[in-house]
Amino acid sequence: MKRRKTWLWLGLSVAASLAMVSVVVREGAGAYVVQDDARQHVFWMQRFLDGDLFPQDLIADYFQSVAPAGYTALYRVASVLGLDPFAFNKLLPPILAVIATAFAFGATIELFPVPWVGFCTAIIFNLSLWMKDDLVSGTPRAFVYPLLTAFLYFLLRRQTWSVALSVVATGLFYPQYVLVEAGVLALYAVDFPRWRLRRHAIALALVGCTAAFLILLPFLLATNEFGPVVTWAEAKQSADFYPKGRSAFFYEDAFYFWMSGDRSGFLPGRTPLALWIGAFLPILLKFKKHFNYLIYLRKSQILLQLFIAATSWFLFAHLFLFKLHLPSRYTHHSFRVLFAIASGITLGVVVKEIWRRSSHAKAVDRLLGQTVSIALLFSVIASPLWLSDSFRTAYHEGVEVELYDFFKTTPKESIIAGVDGELNNIPTFSQRSILVGMEYAIPYHRGYYEEIKKRAIDLIRAHYSSDLTFVREIIKSYNIDYWIVAKNDFSEDYLEQNYWLEKIEESKMKDDPLVRAVVEVFEAVKHGEVAALQSQRDRCSVFESNRFLVLEGDCI
């Protein structure tokens, strides 16, 4: 009977997850709809279907070089089976959500063997997942949720080799989280109150940590062809790491920087209120004798171990900034899992306690108490009905279909330039290389970003230059085949709304070369300087739509 109940509540948990998934799937429908981050991390995988795409493409080569091995292999297998990488990218989130839900349910049951409490965890967990665009991205960070919940489930069941396997899988899909799992394993072997090693846990911890070391060893020995990683001092001098920058990290507001920043902050943003119910679990444990239902709670120290491990790596990531990538990645993902489980348990304990106490009260008090407990439970379980509008998918719809189709007819080795944001869609929808695009201007590896930044500066100056000779030099230097020009590119109004200019509005990095280039261009346009490209519109245009002209590089 107990097993049947467990399977019933697990089935309901998966069904609830799929119901929330359906909202996301509808948003992603369409041949020209793509998830924002997938534009970076998936576009180059079109090489799996056609090896001639993106030849000698700096951007494609870079994102291929930083893609984890397991992530790359999974997409390659999908391509072998005939699935387009972007179609597979949209199939992944529902699959990952169901796996993560099942393991989160299982981990909750291992901690607190009451099936309906596992269902509460599943609801809160899925709400948290879909209010942020991590899982829906289908990129490496999407895999952290099924992998971390699987790791916790197997650890709670003390399945040594399954723990080791989950650590290895994490290393293949999201390597930096192996550090968090290794931290949990190291703490798992210690009996905290007595500060002694737990004999029964030593073997499991050793096997898991050995797996962590072996899977991370290649990363320790490897050298990135696009390195080195940017340093703290270099980042402080770059506008890209300040508000309005491509990878905003530094903020004057210290509280926001340390607690709420998307890349620097301790706590995850965009979460359901129910996720933080779990913060009250330590208080309940402090007054354990007043909550009879807590007798079911076991092995709860693993939640503390995950909290300590994630927090420790968050601090280390700040201390060795960018060497361990972004600090927030260590706590944001962990806390969505940890607090979902803790919240499910806390909700279950509180609701059951209110119900128990009201059962022995007078009729009016009994009715009031039972109404409160039902209302509390309903407010969480039914919350997806009114929170679905808060789901964040970051799906982006490409609207310039004629432009994309035109570039599909051009040679595969074509290089396309332009300053409009539409350039970001060309690699995805046209399978052609671009010279530079802000979506791909990731500033963490100097060898890559210095070249991207140089291209951006040259491109902006050439696009608005009145010197046709300079424009021709840039075309020859970068072998530009096509140049996209928006019909209002050269107006002051367009520049005021353009991302390249917007990024400097609040920037204090006026000496940043890219910022200077944008300022110079804006001043030239304000003073009536006529761009040389305007004189080539009629003579060199090979395509025209309502918004854009495409000029041929050789013609210019």
N, C-alpha and C positions, 0 to 999 in steps of 0.2 A: 504493500500500500504506500509506504514512504517513497519507494523508488518510482512508482507511478505518479505520485504527486510531484516529485522532482522533475520528471520528464514533462509533465503537463505545464509546470511553471517555466521550464526552459523553453518549451514550444511557444508559450505566450510571449516570452522575452524576445525570441527570434522574430515572432510575428510583429511585435511592436517595433522592432528595429527595421524590419522590411517596410512597415507602414511609413516610417519616417524617411526611409530610403526613397520611397516612391515620390516624395516631394522633390527630392534632389534630382532624381532621374528625369523627371519632367522638365526641369530647368536645363538639363544638359542635352535635351533632344535637338537634333539638327546637324546637318553636315558642316555648317560653318559656325558651330558653337564649340568653344574650347575653354578648358579650365585655365585660369590665368598662369599659374606656375607650370602647368604642363607645357606651355609654349616654350619655356626654357629647357625643361628636363626631358621632354619627349620628342621634340621636333627632329633632333638628329637621328633618332631611331628609325626614321623613314629610310635610312641607309640599309636597314635589314631587308627591305623589300626591293630596293634598287641601289646597288653599290656605287652607281655613278653619281648619286646625289651629293651635293655639298663638297665638291673636291677642293682640297687644300683650304678649307673654310676654318678660320681661326675660332669662330664662335662655336661651331659644331664640334670641333676637335676639343675645345675646352670643356664643354658640358659632357662630352663623352668621357673625358679623362677623370672627372670628379664623380661619375656615376658609380655607385657600389656594384660589386661583381654580381651579387644575387639578383639585384634589381635589373641589371642589364640582361642577365641570362633569362629571366622570366619574360621580359618583353621580346627577346630573341626567339624563344620557344613559341610565343604567341604569333610572331611573324611567320615562323615556319609553318604554323597551322593555318596561315592565310589571313590572320587578323591584322588589320591596319593598326599601328601603334596608338593612334588617337581613339579608335573604336575600343581597343582593349583598355585604354586609360579610363574610359567611362564605365566599363564593366567591372573594374577592380573595386571601387568603393563599396558597392553592395556586398561583394564577397568578403572584403576585409571587415566590414561592419558586422556581418553575421558571425565571423570567426571571433572577433574581439568581444562581441556580446556574449557568446557562448562561454568563453574563457573567463570573462568578468563575472558572469553568473556562477560559474564553477568555483572561482576563487572565493566569492562571497559565501557560498555554501560550505566550503572547507573551513572558513572562519566562523560562520554562524549558520548551522545546518537547519535553516528554516526556509523552504523554497520560495514563499511569497516575498521574503526579504531580498532574495536574489533577483526577483522580478523588479522590485523597487530600484535596486542598483542598476539593472539594465536600462530602465527608463531614464534615470538621471544621467547615466553614462552616455547614452545615445544622444540625449539633448545636448550634452556638453560637446560631443563630437561634431554635431552638425551645426553648432553655433560658431564654429571656427572652420576655416577652409584647409585643414590639415588632411583629414582622411579623404575628402572629396578630390584632392589634388591628384591622387594616384601616383605621387612622387615618393622618393625614399622615406620621407617623414610620415607618410600615411601608414607605413608598415609597423611603426613603433607601437601602435595600440594593440593589434593582435599579438605581436611578439612579446610585449611586456606583460600583458595579461596571461599569456601562455606560460611565460617564465614564472610568474607568481603562483599560478595554479599548480604547476609541476613541483615547485619548491614547497608549497604547502602540503602536497601529497608525498614529499620526500622521494621523488622518483629521480634518482641521481642522473641517469643517462638522458632522460628527457629534459632535465634542467640544462645539461651540457649541450644538448642538441638545440635547445631554444637560444642559448647564448651564441652558438655558432651561427644560427639563422639571423640573429640580430646583427652580428658582425657582417653578414653578407648583404643585409638590406639597409641598416642604419647604424654604422659602426660606432659612432660616438656613444650610443646607449649601452654598449657593452661595458663601458666604464661604470655606469649606474648599476647594472646587474652585478658586476664584480664587487662593487661596494656593498650591495645587499648581501652577497654571499659571504664576504669577509665578516660582516656584522652578525650574520646568521650563526656563525660558529662560536660566538661569544655569548656567555650567560651574563647579561648586563648587571643585574643586581649584585652578583658575586664576583664579577670580572674574572670568570674562569671559562676555559674552553669547554664546550659541550661535546663530549666524546662521540655521541651518535651523529653529530652534525659535521664533524671534521672531514670525514671522507667525502661527503657531498660537496662541501665548500671547496675542498682541494681540487676535486674533479672539475667543478664549475669554473673555478679561477684559472685552472690550467687551460681549459677550453677558451676562456677569455684571452689569456696571454697568447695562445697559438693563433687565434683568429685575428688578433691585433698586430702580431709580429710583422706581417707584410707591410702594414701601414707605417710601422716604426722604421723599417729598413728602406722603404720606397722614397724616391725623390720625385716631386711633381715638376713636370717640364714647364709648368706655368708659374712655379713658385718664384721667390719665397712668399710666405704669408705676410700680409701687411702688419706692421707693428702698431702699438698704441700711439707712439709719437707721430708716425706717418698718418694714421687715421685722424688724429687731432688737427692736422694741417689740411685735411681734404674736406671740401664742401659736401661730398657724398655721404659723410657720416653725421651730418647735422640735419635738423628739421628741414624738410623739403628735398633733402638729398635722396639718392637712389637707395641707400641702405642706412637710413637715419638711425643713429645709435646714441649720440651724445645730446643731452638736454640740460638746460639750465636749472630746471625744476628737479632738485635732488630726489624728492619723494617719487616723482614720476619715473625718473631714471632707474632707481633701485627697486621700485615695487611694481610699476605698471607698464614700463616700456616693453614694446613688442619684442625687441631684441635684447634688451638689457635687464628687464624687470623680473622680479622674483615670482609674482603671481600671474597666472594666466588671465587674459582679458576675454571678454565675450563669453561668459559662462552663465548658466541658469542659476538663479538664487538657491535652488535646492542643492546644488553641488556643495555649498558651504555649510549645510546642516551637519556634515561630518566633522566640522571643526569643534562641535560640542561633544564628540565621543570621549575625549580625555576627561571632560568634566563629569560625564556619566560614570566613567570608571572610577573617578575620585570618590564618588558617592554611590558606589556599587551596591551597597546594602539596601538602597532605596529603589533599586530597579531590578526586580526579580528576574526579568527576562535575560539579563546579562550572564546568567549561569550558562547559557548556550554558547557564549563567545569563547573562542579558543585560538591560540597561536596569533593573537592580535599584535604581538611584538613585530611581526613582519611589516606592518604598516609604518611603525616608527622607524624600522630599518630602511625602508624605502624613502621615507622623508629625510632621514639623516644623509643617506647616500646621494640623493638628488641635490639637497642643499649644499653638501660638501663640494660636489662637482660644479655647481653654480658659482660658488666662491672661487674655486680653482680657475674656472673659465674667465672670471673677472681678473684674477691675479695674473694669468698668462693670456691676456686678451687676444682673441682670434686664433691662437695656437690650438685651442680646443673648440674652435668655432664660436657660436653665440651662447652666452651664459643662460639666457632664458630657455633654451632648448632642453636643458637638463631638468628644470622644475616644471615648466608648463605642461609637458606631456605626462610627466610622472604624477603631477597633482590632479590631472583630469581622471586618471585611473584611481589613485589613492583615495581622493575625496569622494568619488562616486561610490566606491565600496564602503567607505566609512559612513557616508550619508545614508545609504540603504540600511545599514545596520542600526544607525542612530534612530532613523525614522521608525524602523520596526520595533525597537525597544521602547521608544516614547509612546507610540500608538498603543502597543500592547499594555503598557503600564497604566495609561489613562483608562483603557477599557477594563483592566483588572480592578482598579480602584473604584471605578464607577459601578461595577457589578455588585459591590457590597453596600452601595449607598441607597438612599431613599429613591423613590420612583422618579421624581423630578431631576435630582442630581444624576441618577443613572442615565436618564434620557439625554441630559446635557453633556455628560462625559462621553457617552457613546457617539453622540452627534459630532462632538469636537474631534474625536479620534477618526471617525469616518471622513469628516471634512478635511482633516489634515492629510490623510492618506489619498483622498481624491484629488486634492490640490497638486499633489506631485504626480500621481499616475496619469491624470488627465491633462497635465500641463502641455503636452505636445499639441493639443488641439488649439491652444491659443498662442503657443510659442513658435509654431512652424514658420511664421512670417519672419522670425529672427534667424532662421537658418542662413548660413553664409556659404554660398557655393563658389563665388568669384568666377562664375562662368562668363565668358566674353564672347559676344556674337560679332563675327566679321560681316560687315555690310557691303563691302566693295567687291561683290562677287565677280563682276566683269573684269575688274583689275586683276584679281587672283587668277581667273581663267586665262587672261592674256599672258601673264608670266609663265603659266604652265606650257605655253606654246614656244617659249624661248629656249635656247640651248641650256642644258643642265649646268654648264659651268658659268652661267651668267652671274654677274655681280651687280646688285641693285643698290642705289644710294638715294638719300632724301632725308629731310628733317622731320617729316610728319610722323605722328604716332602710328599711322597705318603700316609703316615699315615693319613693325613688330609682328604683324600677321603674315607677312610674305613667306617666311620659312615654313610656317605651319600649313597654310592653305595653298601655296604655290610651289612648295618644295624647291625654292631657289635661295641662294645665298644673298645676304645683305651686308653692306659694308659695316654698319653699326646700327644699333637700336637700343633705346633706353631700357627695354625689358631685359636685355642681355648684358647690360653694363654693370656686372657684379664686381665690386671692388676689393675682394678679399685676397686675390693672388696678384702680386705686382706684375709678374711676367705677362699676364693676360691683360690686366686692366690698364697698364701703362700704354699698351698698343691700342686698346679700345678708346682710351681717352684722347690719344693723339689723333686717331681717326675722327673722333667726334669734333675736335677743335678744327681740324682741316676741313671737314665737311661743312660745318656751320659757316666758317669764313668764306669758303668757296661758294656756298649756296647764295649768299647775300653780297658777294664781291662784285664790284663794278668793273673789275679787271678780268676780261675774258681769257687772257693769257694764263693767269693764275688758275682759273677754273680748268683750263686744258691741262695744266701741269698736274693738278689733283686727279683728273680722270686717268692720265697716263700712269701716274704713280701707283694708283690702286686698281688699275685695269677695270674701271667702272664701265659696265655695258649699258646700263639704263639709269636714268635719273628721274625720280618721281617728284613732281612739282604740284603742290596744291594751288588751286587757282587764286586763293587769297593769301598765299604764302608770304607775299611781299608787302602786306598791309600792316600797319601799326597795330590794329586790333587783333590780328592773328598772332603776332608776336607776344602781345600782352597775355594771351590765353595759352601760349605754348609752354609745354613742360620745361623745355630748356631754359626759358626765361623765368618761369614760376619758381624754379628751384633756388634762385638767388634772392627772391623777395625778402626772406627773413635770414638769409645767410650772412654770417660775419666773415666769411672766407673770401673777401673781395680780391685777394691775391691769388686765388686758385685759378690756374690757367684756363680751365673750361668756363669758369664764371666770367673771367675777363673777356674771353672771346664772345660770349653771349652779350655782355654789356656793350662791347664795341659794335657788334652787329645792330643791336637795338638803337644805339645812338646814330649810326649811319642811316638807318631807315627813317628815323625821326627827322633827320636833316635833309631828307629827300633824295638820298643817293639811290640810283637805279641799278638793280642787280643785272649782271651780264646775262644771266640765264633767261631773263625776260625777253631779251632780243633773239633768243633761239627757239622760242615757243612755236612759232609758225613753221620755221624751216626744219626743225629736228623732231617734231612731235610724231610718235608712232602709235599713240593710243590716247584716247580722250574719253573721260566719263564726266558726270555732273560735277565732281569735285576735283578730279585730278587730270593732269597731263603726264605722259611719259615721254621723256626726251632720250634719243639714242646717243650714247656716249661717243661713238665714232663720228657721228654727224657733227657734234659740237666740236 
